[in-house]
Amino acid sequence: MKRHMALGDFLVAYLRKIGVSHVFGIPGDLALKLFFALGRKHGMKIITLSHEPGVGFAADGYARATGKIGVICVTYGAGGHNMVNPVAGSFSERVPILIFSGGPGEEERKLGTLIHHQAREIESQRR
C-alpha cells in the first residue's frame, strides 16, 4: 500500500524538520492552500505584510538576525514577480531565503479561474 501526502503537508513537514518556525507572506488566491497547511496544527508563526517586497525584506532581516532561513510564501504572478528585488539583495549578500510562490494547478488552468492572472501566460513567472 502506497502512502500519499499532500504537497503542502510534505512542505510543512520538511520545513519543520529543518527548524523553520516563521513564515513571511501574503495570503493570495493561488497560495491559500499552502497557507492553510502552514497554519493548521503545525504551530508555525505566519507574519503577513501588505506588499510582497516588504515580505521579502522582512524574511531577509529575520534570516540575518536569527541565522535561520527566511521563508516566504506569496501568490502567483505579481506576488512572485515582486520578489525580484528582495531575492537580489539576499543573493548578493548570501542571506538564506526560500520562496514558495503558488501557481495554478491543471484543473484551475482548464477552468479558466485565473482571473487577474489571465493577462500573463502560465509560464511567465517560471521564466
MOPAC internal coordinates of N, CA, C and O (Angstrom, degrees):
PM7 1SCF
backbone

  N    0.0000 0     0.00 0     0.00 0    0    0    0
  C    1.4418 1     0.00 0     0.00 0    1    0    0
  C    1.5294 1   109.46 1     0.00 0    2    1    0
  O    1.2310 1   120.61 1   -55.14 1    3    2    1
  N    1.3193 1   116.44 1   124.86 1    3    2    1
  C    1.4518 1   121.20 1   179.64 1    5    3    2
  C    1.5226 1   110.48 1   -81.22 1    6    5    3
  O    1.2310 1   121.39 1   -37.71 1    7    6    5
  N    1.3091 1   114.95 1   142.29 1    7    6    5
  C    1.4597 1   120.13 1   174.74 1    9    7    6
  C    1.5252 1   108.01 1   -95.57 1   10    9    7
  O    1.2310 1   121.02 1   -42.14 1   11   10    9
  N    1.3247 1   115.66 1   137.86 1   11   10    9
  C    1.4595 1   120.99 1   178.91 1   13   11   10
  C    1.5169 1   108.77 1  -121.81 1   14   13   11
  O    1.2310 1   121.18 1   -36.86 1   15   14   13
  N    1.3063 1   115.34 1   143.14 1   15   14   13
  C    1.4515 1   121.22 1   178.23 1   17   15   14
  C    1.5206 1   107.20 1  -136.37 1   18   17   15
  O    1.2310 1   120.67 1   -45.77 1   19   18   17
  N    1.3074 1   116.33 1   134.23 1   19   18   17
  C    1.4671 1   119.94 1   176.91 1   21   19   18
  C    1.5274 1   108.75 1   -61.51 1   22   21   19
  O    1.2310 1   120.40 1   -34.04 1   23   22   21
  N    1.3243 1   116.84 1   145.96 1   23   22   21
  C    1.4584 1   121.72 1  -177.98 1   25   23   22
  C    1.5354 1   111.34 1   -55.98 1   26   25   23
  O    1.2310 1   120.31 1   136.69 1   27   26   25
  N    1.3230 1   117.01 1   -43.31 1   27   26   25
  C    1.4596 1   120.34 1   179.50 1   29   27   26
  C    1.5156 1   112.03 1   -59.83 1   30   29   27
  O    1.2310 1   120.33 1   137.77 1   31   30   29
  N    1.3251 1   116.98 1   -42.23 1   31   30   29
  C    1.4645 1   121.02 1   178.59 1   33   31   30
  C    1.5238 1   111.16 1   -66.68 1   34   33   31
  O    1.2310 1   120.50 1   142.42 1   35   34   33
  N    1.3299 1   116.65 1   -37.58 1   35   34   33
  C    1.4620 1   120.37 1   176.79 1   37   35   34
  C    1.5258 1   110.42 1   -63.13 1   38   37   35
  O    1.2310 1   120.47 1   133.91 1   39   38   37
  N    1.3283 1   116.71 1   -46.09 1   39   38   37
  C    1.4649 1   120.34 1   179.95 1   41   39   38
  C    1.5238 1   111.19 1   -61.14 1   42   41   39
  O    1.2310 1   120.38 1   136.51 1   43   42   41
  N    1.3210 1   116.88 1   -43.49 1   43   42   41
  C    1.4649 1   120.73 1   178.87 1   45   43   42
  C    1.5287 1   110.06 1   -62.14 1   46   45   43
  O    1.2310 1   120.18 1   135.57 1   47   46   45
  N    1.3261 1   117.26 1   -44.43 1   47   46   45
  C    1.4690 1   120.71 1   179.53 1   49   47   46
  C    1.5235 1   110.41 1   -60.48 1   50   49   47
  O    1.2310 1   120.50 1   138.24 1   51   50   49
  N    1.3198 1   116.65 1   -41.76 1   51   50   49
  C    1.4624 1   119.77 1   179.37 1   53   51   50
  C    1.5223 1   111.09 1   -66.77 1   54   53   51
  O    1.2310 1   120.36 1   135.53 1   55   54   53
  N    1.3333 1   116.92 1   -44.47 1   55   54   53
  C    1.4634 1   119.96 1   178.96 1   57   55   54
  C    1.5240 1   110.79 1   -59.18 1   58   57   55
  O    1.2310 1   120.46 1   136.97 1   59   58   57
  N    1.3203 1   116.73 1   -43.03 1   59   58   57
  C    1.4717 1   120.38 1   178.13 1   61   59   58
  C    1.5363 1   110.22 1   -62.58 1   62   61   59
  O    1.2310 1   120.59 1   139.89 1   63   62   61
  N    1.3246 1   116.48 1   -40.11 1   63   62   61
  C    1.4601 1   121.11 1  -178.92 1   65   63   62
  C    1.5284 1   111.68 1   -61.73 1   66   65   63
  O    1.2310 1   120.16 1   144.36 1   67   66   65
  N    1.3284 1   117.30 1   -35.64 1   67   66   65
  C    1.4703 1   119.89 1  -179.23 1   69   67   66
  C    1.5300 1   112.05 1   -92.41 1   70   69   67
  O    1.2310 1   120.38 1  -171.06 1   71   70   69
  N    1.3400 1   116.89 1     8.94 1   71   70   69
  C    1.4530 1   120.68 1   172.15 1   73   71   70
  C    1.5122 1   116.91 1    89.40 1   74   73   71
  O    1.2310 1   120.01 1  -163.41 1   75   74   73
  N    1.3215 1   117.58 1    16.59 1   75   74   73
  C    1.4625 1   120.47 1   179.01 1   77   75   74
  C    1.5277 1   109.66 1   -76.16 1   78   77   75
  O    1.2310 1   120.86 1   -50.08 1   79   78   77
  N    1.3202 1   115.96 1   129.92 1   79   78   77
  C    1.4647 1   120.23 1   177.92 1   81   79   78
  C    1.5217 1   112.13 1  -124.63 1   82   81   79
  O    1.2310 1   120.17 1   166.61 1   83   82   81
  N    1.3420 1   117.27 1   -13.39 1   83   82   81
  C    1.4612 1   122.31 1  -178.35 1   85   83   82
  C    1.5296 1   110.06 1  -127.04 1   86   85   83
  O    1.2310 1   120.99 1   -40.84 1   87   86   85
  N    1.3232 1   115.71 1   139.16 1   87   86   85
  C    1.4600 1   121.96 1   175.63 1   89   87   86
  C    1.5173 1   107.24 1  -131.17 1   90   89   87
  O    1.2310 1   120.56 1   -47.18 1   91   90   89
  N    1.3165 1   116.53 1   132.82 1   91   90   89
  C    1.4611 1   123.22 1   179.09 1   93   91   90
  C    1.5152 1   108.18 1  -104.32 1   94   93   91
  O    1.2310 1   120.02 1   -41.50 1   95   94   93
  N    1.3250 1   117.57 1   138.50 1   95   94   93
  C    1.4500 1   117.37 1  -179.89 1   97   95   94
  C    1.5028 1   115.33 1  -179.54 1   98   97   95
  O    1.2310 1   122.67 1     3.35 1   99   98   97
  N    1.3138 1   112.49 1  -176.65 1   99   98   97
  C    1.4565 1   123.06 1   174.56 1  101   99   98
  C    1.5238 1   106.31 1  -133.11 1  102  101   99
  O    1.2310 1   120.05 1   -66.00 1  103  102  101
  N    1.3333 1   117.50 1   114.00 1  103  102  101
  C    1.4648 1   118.83 1   178.31 1  105  103  102
  C    1.5277 1   110.12 1   -64.91 1  106  105  103
  O    1.2310 1   120.84 1   -59.87 1  107  106  105
  N    1.3090 1   115.99 1   120.13 1  107  106  105
  C    1.4529 1   121.28 1   178.45 1  109  107  106
  C    1.5085 1   109.61 1  -129.61 1  110  109  107
  O    1.2310 1   120.71 1   -12.92 1  111  110  109
  N    1.3019 1   116.25 1   167.08 1  111  110  109
  C    1.4579 1   122.67 1  -172.27 1  113  111  110
  C    1.5299 1   114.44 1   -45.98 1  114  113  111
  O    1.2310 1   119.44 1   129.33 1  115  114  113
  N    1.3092 1   118.68 1   -50.67 1  115  114  113
  C    1.4622 1   120.35 1  -174.58 1  117  115  114
  C    1.5255 1   113.39 1   -90.83 1  118  117  115
  O    1.2310 1   120.02 1  -171.50 1  119  118  117
  N    1.3187 1   117.57 1     8.50 1  119  118  117
  C    1.4700 1   121.40 1   174.90 1  121  119  118
  C    1.5210 1   111.68 1  -120.64 1  122  121  119
  O    1.2310 1   120.12 1  -177.18 1  123  122  121
  N    1.3220 1   117.38 1     2.82 1  123  122  121
  C    1.4634 1   120.33 1  -175.19 1  125  123  122
  C    1.5240 1   113.44 1   -61.92 1  126  125  123
  O    1.2310 1   120.18 1   139.13 1  127  126  125
  N    1.3168 1   117.26 1   -40.87 1  127  126  125
  C    1.4662 1   119.50 1  -179.22 1  129  127  126
  C    1.5275 1   110.87 1   -60.56 1  130  129  127
  O    1.2310 1   120.49 1   139.83 1  131  130  129
  N    1.3301 1   116.66 1   -40.17 1  131  130  129
  C    1.4539 1   119.17 1   178.93 1  133  131  130
  C    1.5296 1   110.59 1   -69.05 1  134  133  131
  O    1.2310 1   119.92 1   141.18 1  135  134  133
  N    1.3187 1   117.76 1   -38.82 1  135  134  133
  C    1.4657 1   120.04 1   176.79 1  137  135  134
  C    1.5271 1   110.87 1   -61.08 1  138  137  135
  O    1.2310 1   120.40 1   138.99 1  139  138  137
  N    1.3298 1   116.84 1   -41.01 1  139  138  137
  C    1.4644 1   119.69 1   177.06 1  141  139  138
  C    1.5297 1   110.55 1   -62.92 1  142  141  139
  O    1.2310 1   120.22 1   138.68 1  143  142  141
  N    1.3392 1   117.18 1   -41.32 1  143  142  141
  C    1.4645 1   120.36 1   178.69 1  145  143  142
  C    1.5263 1   110.72 1   -64.43 1  146  145  143
  O    1.2310 1   120.36 1   139.88 1  147  146  145
  N    1.3215 1   116.92 1   -40.12 1  147  146  145
  C    1.4622 1   120.51 1  -179.94 1  149  147  146
  C    1.5187 1   111.80 1   -65.37 1  150  149  147
  O    1.2310 1   120.55 1   138.17 1  151  150  149
  N    1.3046 1   116.55 1   -41.83 1  151  150  149
  C    1.4534 1   120.54 1  -175.10 1  153  151  150
  C    1.5069 1   115.11 1   -84.25 1  154  153  151
  O    1.2310 1   120.44 1   154.33 1  155  154  153
  N    1.3009 1   116.77 1   -25.67 1  155  154  153
  C    1.4617 1   121.67 1  -176.22 1  157  155  154
  C    1.5242 1   110.89 1   -73.52 1  158  157  155
  O    1.2310 1   120.00 1   -62.91 1  159  158  157
  N    1.2788 1   117.60 1   117.09 1  159  158  157
  C    1.4657 1   126.46 1   170.55 1  161  159  158
  C    1.5247 1   116.32 1    49.37 1  162  161  159
  O    1.2310 1   119.66 1  -169.39 1  163  162  161
  N    1.3094 1   118.25 1    10.61 1  163  162  161
  C    1.4577 1   119.50 1  -178.20 1  165  163  162
  C    1.5216 1   112.29 1  -105.03 1  166  165  163
  O    1.2310 1   120.39 1   171.93 1  167  166  165
  N    1.3094 1   116.86 1    -8.07 1  167  166  165
  C    1.4536 1   120.69 1   174.40 1  169  167  166
  C    1.5125 1   115.72 1    68.33 1  170  169  167
  O    1.2310 1   119.59 1  -161.08 1  171  170  169
  N    1.3098 1   118.38 1    18.92 1  171  170  169
  C    1.4549 1   119.88 1   177.03 1  173  171  170
  C    1.5215 1   109.33 1   -77.57 1  174  173  171
  O    1.2310 1   121.03 1   -38.98 1  175  174  173
  N    1.2849 1   115.64 1   141.02 1  175  174  173
  C    1.4627 1   121.70 1   176.82 1  177  175  174
  C    1.5261 1   107.14 1   -86.43 1  178  177  175
  O    1.2310 1   120.54 1   -61.93 1  179  178  177
  N    1.3315 1   116.58 1   118.07 1  179  178  177
  C    1.4592 1   120.88 1  -179.64 1  181  179  178
  C    1.5181 1   108.07 1  -103.65 1  182  181  179
  O    1.2310 1   120.75 1   -58.77 1  183  182  181
  N    1.3242 1   116.18 1   121.23 1  183  182  181
  C    1.4623 1   122.51 1   179.35 1  185  183  182
  C    1.5200 1   107.57 1  -107.32 1  186  185  183
  O    1.2310 1   120.62 1   -62.76 1  187  186  185
  N    1.3274 1   116.41 1   117.24 1  187  186  185
  C    1.4626 1   120.14 1  -179.31 1  189  187  186
  C    1.5222 1   109.80 1  -108.49 1  190  189  187
  O    1.2310 1   121.46 1   -34.94 1  191  190  189
  N    1.3090 1   114.82 1   145.06 1  191  190  189
  C    1.4600 1   122.63 1   176.02 1  193  191  190
  C    1.5214 1   107.97 1  -128.27 1  194  193  191
  O    1.2310 1   120.54 1    -0.34 1  195  194  193
  N    1.3247 1   116.57 1   179.66 1  195  194  193
  C    1.4644 1   119.30 1  -172.31 1  197  195  194
  C    1.5224 1   114.96 1   -96.60 1  198  197  195
  O    1.2310 1   118.91 1   172.13 1  199  198  197
  N    1.3273 1   119.69 1    -7.87 1  199  198  197
  C    1.4581 1   121.21 1  -179.46 1  201  199  198
  C    1.5273 1   108.54 1  -149.11 1  202  201  199
  O    1.2310 1   120.35 1   -41.32 1  203  202  201
  N    1.3110 1   116.93 1   138.68 1  203  202  201
  C    1.4570 1   121.35 1  -171.79 1  205  203  202
  C    1.5245 1   114.86 1   -57.98 1  206  205  203
  O    1.2310 1   118.26 1   137.52 1  207  206  205
  N    1.3360 1   120.92 1   -42.48 1  207  206  205
  C    1.4641 1   117.29 1   178.65 1  209  207  206
  C    1.5277 1   112.46 1   -58.13 1  210  209  207
  O    1.2310 1   120.11 1   142.75 1  211  210  209
  N    1.3258 1   117.39 1   -37.25 1  211  210  209
  C    1.4648 1   120.42 1   175.91 1  213  211  210
  C    1.5087 1   111.72 1   -61.77 1  214  213  211
  O    1.2310 1   120.45 1   142.17 1  215  214  213
  N    1.3292 1   116.74 1   -37.83 1  215  214  213
  C    1.4632 1   121.83 1   176.74 1  217  215  214
  C    1.5265 1   109.71 1   -61.51 1  218  217  215
  O    1.2310 1   120.95 1   133.22 1  219  218  217
  N    1.3213 1   115.79 1   -46.78 1  219  218  217
  C    1.4648 1   120.05 1  -179.64 1  221  219  218
  C    1.5133 1   112.80 1   -63.24 1  222  221  219
  O    1.2310 1   120.66 1   136.51 1  223  222  221
  N    1.3358 1   116.34 1   -43.49 1  223  222  221
  C    1.4622 1   119.52 1  -179.97 1  225  223  222
  C    1.5238 1   111.55 1   -69.44 1  226  225  223
  O    1.2310 1   119.79 1   146.41 1  227  226  225
  N    1.3356 1   118.01 1   -33.59 1  227  226  225
  C    1.4629 1   121.20 1   177.18 1  229  227  226
  C    1.5302 1   110.23 1   -65.87 1  230  229  227
  O    1.2310 1   120.23 1   137.13 1  231  230  229
  N    1.3420 1   117.16 1   -42.87 1  231  230  229
  C    1.4646 1   120.55 1   178.02 1  233  231  230
  C    1.5285 1   110.46 1   -64.67 1  234  233  231
  O    1.2310 1   120.42 1   142.62 1  235  234  233
  N    1.3125 1   116.80 1   -37.38 1  235  234  233
  C    1.4625 1   121.70 1   176.10 1  237  235  234
  C    1.5340 1   109.70 1   -61.85 1  238  237  235
  O    1.2310 1   120.50 1   131.67 1  239  238  237
  N    1.3252 1   116.65 1   -48.33 1  239  238  237
  C    1.4611 1   120.61 1   178.98 1  241  239  238
  C    1.5193 1   112.23 1   -61.31 1  242  241  239
  O    1.2310 1   120.58 1   139.44 1  243  242  241
  N    1.3274 1   116.50 1   -40.56 1  243  242  241
  C    1.4639 1   121.80 1   177.28 1  245  243  242
  C    1.5321 1   109.83 1   -60.32 1  246  245  243
  O    1.2310 1   120.57 1   134.20 1  247  246  245
  N    1.3286 1   116.51 1   -45.80 1  247  246  245
  C    1.4646 1   120.48 1  -179.26 1  249  247  246
  C    1.5287 1   110.55 1   -62.97 1  250  249  247
  O    1.2310 1   120.56 1   138.93 1  251  250  249
  N    1.3094 1   116.53 1   -41.07 1  251  250  249
  C    1.4745 1   119.78 1   179.41 1  253  251  250
  C    1.5264 1   111.12 1   -65.61 1  254  253  251
  O    1.2310 1   120.70 1   138.67 1  255  254  253
  N    1.3272 1   116.26 1   -41.33 1  255  254  253
  C    1.4673 1   120.73 1  -175.61 1  257  255  254
  C    1.5253 1   113.23 1   -74.58 1  258  257  255
  O    1.2310 1   120.20 1   148.11 1  259  258  257
  N    1.3143 1   117.22 1   -31.89 1  259  258  257
  C    1.4708 1   120.37 1  -173.61 1  261  259  258
  C    1.5247 1   114.01 1  -106.08 1  262  261  259
  O    1.2310 1   120.26 1   159.42 1  263  262  261
  N    1.3280 1   117.11 1   -20.58 1  263  262  261
  C    1.4596 1   120.23 1  -174.45 1  265  263  262
  C    1.5211 1   112.63 1    80.33 1  266  265  263
  O    1.2310 1   120.28 1  -175.75 1  267  266  265
  N    1.3396 1   117.06 1     4.25 1  267  266  265
  C    1.4621 1   122.33 1   177.72 1  269  267  266
  C    1.5273 1   109.35 1   -96.86 1  270  269  267
  O    1.2310 1   121.04 1   -11.13 1  271  270  269
  N    1.3148 1   115.62 1   168.87 1  271  270  269
  C    1.4589 1   120.14 1   176.44 1  273  271  270
  C    1.5334 1   109.68 1   -74.39 1  274  273  271
  O    1.2310 1   120.72 1   -41.75 1  275  274  273
  N    1.3244 1   116.23 1   138.25 1  275  274  273
  C    1.4631 1   120.99 1   175.17 1  277  275  274
  C    1.5178 1   108.85 1   -90.11 1  278  277  275
  O    1.2310 1   120.25 1   -60.18 1  279  278  277
  N    1.3212 1   117.13 1   119.82 1  279  278  277
  C    1.4667 1   121.34 1  -176.16 1  281  279  278
  C    1.5220 1   109.42 1  -106.33 1  282  281  279
  O    1.2310 1   121.31 1   -45.26 1  283  282  281
  N    1.3309 1   115.09 1   134.74 1  283  282  281
  C    1.4581 1   123.11 1  -174.87 1  285  283  282
  C    1.5179 1   109.22 1  -126.26 1  286  285  283
  O    1.2310 1   120.56 1   -38.88 1  287  286  285
  N    1.3270 1   116.54 1   141.12 1  287  286  285
  C    1.4600 1   121.21 1   175.26 1  289  287  286
  C    1.5264 1   107.93 1  -133.74 1  290  289  287
  O    1.2310 1   120.63 1   -61.56 1  291  290  289
  N    1.3253 1   116.41 1   118.44 1  291  290  289
  C    1.4657 1   122.44 1   179.43 1  293  291  290
  C    1.5147 1   109.01 1  -134.85 1  294  293  291
  O    1.2310 1   120.75 1    -9.79 1  295  294  293
  N    1.3005 1   116.17 1   170.21 1  295  294  293
  C    1.4538 1   120.22 1  -179.20 1  297  295  294
  C    1.5293 1   111.01 1   -87.70 1  298  297  295
  O    1.2310 1   121.80 1    -6.82 1  299  298  297
  N    1.3059 1   114.16 1   173.18 1  299  298  297
  C    1.4544 1   124.15 1  -179.17 1  301  299  298
  C    1.5253 1   111.39 1   -68.29 1  302  301  299
  O    1.2310 1   120.20 1   -25.70 1  303  302  301
  N    1.2991 1   117.23 1   154.30 1  303  302  301
  C    1.4628 1   121.99 1   174.13 1  305  303  302
  C    1.5133 1   111.33 1    81.82 1  306  305  303
  O    1.2310 1   121.04 1    63.75 1  307  306  305
  N    1.3199 1   115.62 1  -116.25 1  307  306  305
  C    1.4681 1   120.58 1  -176.91 1  309  307  306
  C    1.5246 1   111.28 1   -57.93 1  310  309  307
  O    1.2310 1   120.14 1   142.41 1  311  310  309
  N    1.3265 1   117.33 1   -37.59 1  311  310  309
  C    1.4618 1   120.41 1   179.38 1  313  311  310
  C    1.5218 1   111.66 1   -59.53 1  314  313  311
  O    1.2310 1   120.68 1   129.74 1  315  314  313
  N    1.3115 1   116.30 1   -50.26 1  315  314  313
  C    1.4626 1   120.65 1   179.70 1  317  315  314
  C    1.5093 1   112.63 1   -68.67 1  318  317  315
  O    1.2310 1   120.53 1   137.88 1  319  318  317
  N    1.3286 1   116.59 1   -42.12 1  319  318  317
  C    1.4611 1   119.71 1  -179.96 1  321  319  318
  C    1.5259 1   112.19 1   -64.07 1  322  321  319
  O    1.2310 1   120.08 1   147.55 1  323  322  321
  N    1.3205 1   117.45 1   -32.45 1  323  322  321
  C    1.4679 1   121.13 1   179.82 1  325  323  322
  C    1.5202 1   113.08 1   -73.47 1  326  325  323
  O    1.2310 1   119.86 1   179.03 1  327  326  325
  N    1.3054 1   117.87 1    -0.97 1  327  326  325
  C    1.4684 1   121.38 1   177.76 1  329  327  326
  C    1.5223 1   112.32 1   -88.35 1  330  329  327
  O    1.2310 1   119.93 1   175.85 1  331  330  329
  N    1.3314 1   117.74 1    -4.15 1  331  330  329
  C    1.4635 1   121.06 1  -174.77 1  333  331  330
  C    1.5316 1   111.91 1   -57.43 1  334  333  331
  O    1.2310 1   119.34 1   127.97 1  335  334  333
  N    1.3087 1   118.86 1   -52.03 1  335  334  333
  C    1.4601 1   120.17 1  -177.28 1  337  335  334
  C    1.5296 1   113.08 1   -67.51 1  338  337  335
  O    1.2310 1   119.03 1   134.54 1  339  338  337
  N    1.3302 1   119.46 1   -45.46 1  339  338  337
  C    1.4653 1   117.74 1   176.09 1  341  339  338
  C    1.5278 1   112.65 1   -60.08 1  342  341  339
  O    1.2310 1   119.95 1   140.46 1  343  342  341
  N    1.3158 1   117.71 1   -39.54 1  343  342  341
  C    1.4661 1   120.72 1   179.20 1  345  343  342
  C    1.5263 1   110.11 1   -65.04 1  346  345  343
  O    1.2310 1   120.21 1   137.51 1  347  346  345
  N    1.3180 1   117.21 1   -42.49 1  347  346  345
  C    1.4652 1   120.11 1   179.77 1  349  347  346
  C    1.5285 1   110.83 1   -60.36 1  350  349  347
  O    1.2310 1   120.61 1   135.47 1  351  350  349
  N    1.3226 1   116.43 1   -44.53 1  351  350  349
  C    1.4605 1   119.71 1   179.05 1  353  351  350
  C    1.5167 1   112.19 1   -64.43 1  354  353  351
  O    1.2310 1   120.56 1   134.17 1  355  354  353
  N    1.3183 1   116.54 1   -45.83 1  355  354  353
  C    1.4663 1   120.61 1   179.86 1  357  355  354
  C    1.5252 1   111.20 1   -63.92 1  358  357  355
  O    1.2310 1   120.97 1   137.48 1  359  358  357
  N    1.3195 1   115.75 1   -42.52 1  359  358  357
  C    1.4626 1   119.99 1  -179.58 1  361  359  358
  C    1.5249 1   110.79 1   -63.36 1  362  361  359
  O    1.2310 1   120.50 1   134.56 1  363  362  361
  N    1.3317 1   116.65 1   -45.44 1  363  362  361
  C    1.4612 1   119.84 1  -176.44 1  365  363  362
  C    1.5247 1   112.64 1   -65.20 1  366  365  363
  O    1.2310 1   120.38 1   154.71 1  367  366  365
  N    1.3243 1   116.88 1   -25.29 1  367  366  365
  C    1.4656 1   120.21 1  -179.52 1  369  367  366
  C    1.5250 1   112.50 1  -110.17 1  370  369  367
  O    1.2310 1   120.95 1  -168.55 1  371  370  369
  N    1.3340 1   115.79 1    11.45 1  371  370  369
  C    1.4697 1   122.53 1   175.98 1  373  371  370
  C    1.5275 1   113.05 1    57.28 1  374  373  371
  O    1.2310 1   121.30 1  -136.67 1  375  374  373
  N    1.3287 1   115.12 1    43.33 1  375  374  373
  C    1.4646 1   121.33 1   176.26 1  377  375  374
  C    1.5267 1   107.04 1   -95.34 1  378  377  375
  O    1.2310 1   119.69 1   -55.11 1  379  378  377
  N    1.3306 1   118.20 1   124.89 1  379  378  377
  C    1.4683 1   119.77 1  -175.72 1  381  379  378
  C    1.5279 1   112.92 1   -76.81 1  382  381  379
  O    1.2310 1   121.15 1   -63.72 1  383  382  381
  N    1.3231 1   115.41 1   116.28 1  383  382  381
  C    1.4632 1   121.63 1   173.10 1  385  383  382
  C    1.5231 1   108.42 1  -131.55 1  386  385  383
  O    1.2310 1   121.37 1   -26.41 1  387  386  385
  N    1.3247 1   114.99 1   153.59 1  387  386  385
  C    1.4594 1   122.32 1   178.38 1  389  387  386
  C    1.5205 1   107.23 1  -132.51 1  390  389  387
  O    1.2310 1   120.60 1   -51.37 1  391  390  389
  N    1.3244 1   116.46 1   128.63 1  391  390  389
  C    1.4603 1   120.74 1  -177.22 1  393  391  390
  C    1.5210 1   110.36 1  -115.98 1  394  393  391
  O    1.2310 1   121.43 1   -52.04 1  395  394  393
  N    1.3255 1   114.88 1   127.96 1  395  394  393
  C    1.4545 1   121.78 1   169.09 1  397  395  394
  C    1.5168 1   106.71 1  -106.56 1  398  397  395
  O    1.2310 1   120.99 1   -55.72 1  399  398  397
  N    1.3156 1   115.70 1   124.28 1  399  398  397
  C    1.4543 1   120.31 1   178.37 1  401  399  398
  C    1.5223 1   107.75 1  -123.60 1  402  401  399
  O    1.2310 1   120.79 1   -63.01 1  403  402  401
  N    1.3238 1   116.10 1   116.99 1  403  402  401
  C    1.4570 1   120.50 1  -177.79 1  405  403  402
  C    1.5161 1   111.54 1   -60.13 1  406  405  403
  O    1.2310 1   120.89 1   -21.66 1  407  406  405
  N    1.2890 1   115.89 1   158.34 1  407  406  405
  C    1.4535 1   121.20 1   178.12 1  409  407  406
  C    1.5132 1   110.15 1  -149.60 1  410  409  407
  O    1.2310 1   120.64 1   -19.21 1  411  410  409
  N    1.3097 1   116.39 1   160.79 1  411  410  409
  C    1.4649 1   119.54 1  -178.65 1  413  411  410
  C    1.5228 1   111.56 1   -71.99 1  414  413  411
  O    1.2310 1   121.21 1   -43.67 1  415  414  413
  N    1.3240 1   115.29 1   136.33 1  415  414  413
  C    1.4538 1   121.12 1   173.98 1  417  415  414
  C    1.5171 1   110.45 1   -79.92 1  418  417  415
  O    1.2310 1   121.03 1    -7.08 1  419  418  417
  N    1.3025 1   115.63 1   172.92 1  419  418  417
  C    1.4675 1   120.42 1  -178.83 1  421  419  418
  C    1.5264 1   111.76 1   -57.31 1  422  421  419
  O    1.2310 1   120.45 1   136.32 1  423  422  421
  N    1.3285 1   116.74 1   -43.68 1  423  422  421
  C    1.4678 1   119.67 1  -178.88 1  425  423  422
  C    1.5254 1   111.18 1   -65.45 1  426  425  423
  O    1.2310 1   119.89 1   141.05 1  427  426  425
  N    1.3237 1   117.82 1   -38.95 1  427  426  425
  C    1.4694 1   120.84 1   178.08 1  429  427  426
  C    1.5219 1   110.64 1   -64.69 1  430  429  427
  O    1.2310 1   120.69 1   142.49 1  431  430  429
  N    1.3087 1   116.29 1   -37.51 1  431  430  429
  C    1.4732 1   119.83 1   177.55 1  433  431  430
  C    1.5245 1   110.60 1   -64.22 1  434  433  431
  O    1.2310 1   120.69 1   136.38 1  435  434  433
  N    1.3374 1   116.28 1   -43.62 1  435  434  433
  C    1.4629 1   120.73 1  -179.07 1  437  435  434
  C    1.5257 1   111.92 1   -65.87 1  438  437  435
  O    1.2310 1   120.96 1   141.49 1  439  438  437
  N    1.3302 1   115.78 1   -38.51 1  439  438  437
  C    1.4633 1   120.54 1  -177.58 1  441  439  438
  C    1.5219 1   112.95 1   -77.82 1  442  441  439
  O    1.2310 1   120.50 1   164.75 1  443  442  441
  N    1.3172 1   116.64 1   -15.25 1  443  442  441
  C    1.4567 1   119.56 1  -178.70 1  445  443  442
  C    1.5172 1   112.73 1    70.04 1  446  445  443
  O    1.2310 1   120.34 1  -145.26 1  447  446  445
  N    1.3246 1   116.95 1    34.74 1  447  446  445
  C    1.4664 1   120.79 1  -177.63 1  449  447  446
  C    1.5233 1   112.76 1   -91.73 1  450  449  447
  O    1.2310 1   120.28 1  -158.34 1  451  450  449
  N    1.3166 1   117.08 1    21.66 1  451  450  449
  C    1.4584 1   119.56 1  -175.80 1  453  451  450
  C    1.5252 1   113.19 1   -79.48 1  454  453  451
  O    1.2310 1   119.77 1   169.58 1  455  454  453
  N    1.2989 1   118.04 1   -10.42 1  455  454  453
  C    1.4561 1   125.36 1   175.96 1  457  455  454
  C    1.5232 1   111.26 1    46.65 1  458  457  455
  O    1.2310 1   119.67 1    71.53 1  459  458  457
  N    1.3312 1   118.24 1  -108.47 1  459  458  457
  C    1.4533 1   121.65 1  -175.55 1  461  459  458
  C    1.5269 1   113.10 1   -74.14 1  462  461  459
  O    1.2310 1   120.01 1   173.83 1  463  462  461
  N    1.3095 1   117.59 1    -6.17 1  463  462  461
  C    1.4548 1   120.60 1   178.86 1  465  463  462
  C    1.5217 1   111.67 1   -88.45 1  466  465  463
  O    1.2310 1   119.66 1   171.98 1  467  466  465
  N    1.3244 1   118.26 1    -8.02 1  467  466  465
  C    1.4559 1   120.77 1  -172.59 1  469  467  466
  C    1.5161 1   113.67 1   -69.17 1  470  469  467
  O    1.2310 1   120.14 1   160.54 1  471  470  469
  N    1.3166 1   117.34 1   -19.46 1  471  470  469
  C    1.4549 1   119.11 1   179.95 1  473  471  470
  C    1.5279 1   110.97 1   -67.91 1  474  473  471
  O    1.2310 1   120.37 1   159.10 1  475  474  473
  N    1.3024 1   116.89 1   -20.90 1  475  474  473
  C    1.4646 1   122.03 1   179.66 1  477  475  474
  C    1.5200 1   109.57 1  -106.53 1  478  477  475
  O    1.2310 1   121.57 1   -30.74 1  479  478  477
  N    1.3113 1   114.61 1   149.26 1  479  478  477
  C    1.4449 1   117.79 1   173.05 1  481  479  478
  C    1.5299 1   108.77 1   -74.44 1  482  481  479
  O    1.2310 1   120.34 1   -26.32 1  483  482  481
  N    1.2854 1   116.96 1   153.68 1  483  482  481
  C    1.4675 1   123.06 1  -173.93 1  485  483  482
  C    1.5323 1   111.90 1   -55.94 1  486  485  483
  O    1.2310 1   119.54 1   140.25 1  487  486  485
  N    1.3050 1   118.48 1   -39.75 1  487  486  485
  C    1.4567 1   121.20 1  -173.45 1  489  487  486
  C    1.5321 1   114.28 1   -83.62 1  490  489  487
  O    1.2310 1   119.00 1  -179.34 1  491  490  489
  N    1.3250 1   119.52 1     0.66 1  491  490  489
  C    1.4610 1   120.93 1  -175.56 1  493  491  490
  C    1.5219 1   112.94 1   -60.80 1  494  493  491
  O    1.2310 1   120.07 1   142.06 1  495  494  493
  N    1.3202 1   117.48 1   -37.94 1  495  494  493
  C    1.4726 1   119.40 1  -177.76 1  497  495  494
  C    1.5333 1   110.74 1   -71.16 1  498  497  495
  O    1.2310 1   120.44 1   139.48 1  499  498  497
  N    1.3055 1   116.76 1   -40.52 1  499  498  497
  C    1.4597 1   119.98 1  -179.87 1  501  499  498
  C    1.5248 1   110.35 1   -60.37 1  502  501  499
  O    1.2310 1   120.25 1   138.57 1  503  502  501
  N    1.3331 1   117.12 1   -41.43 1  503  502  501
  C    1.4700 1   120.29 1   179.14 1  505  503  502
  C    1.5035 1   110.53 1   -65.88 1  506  505  503
  O    1.2310 1   120.10 1   180.00 1  507  506  505

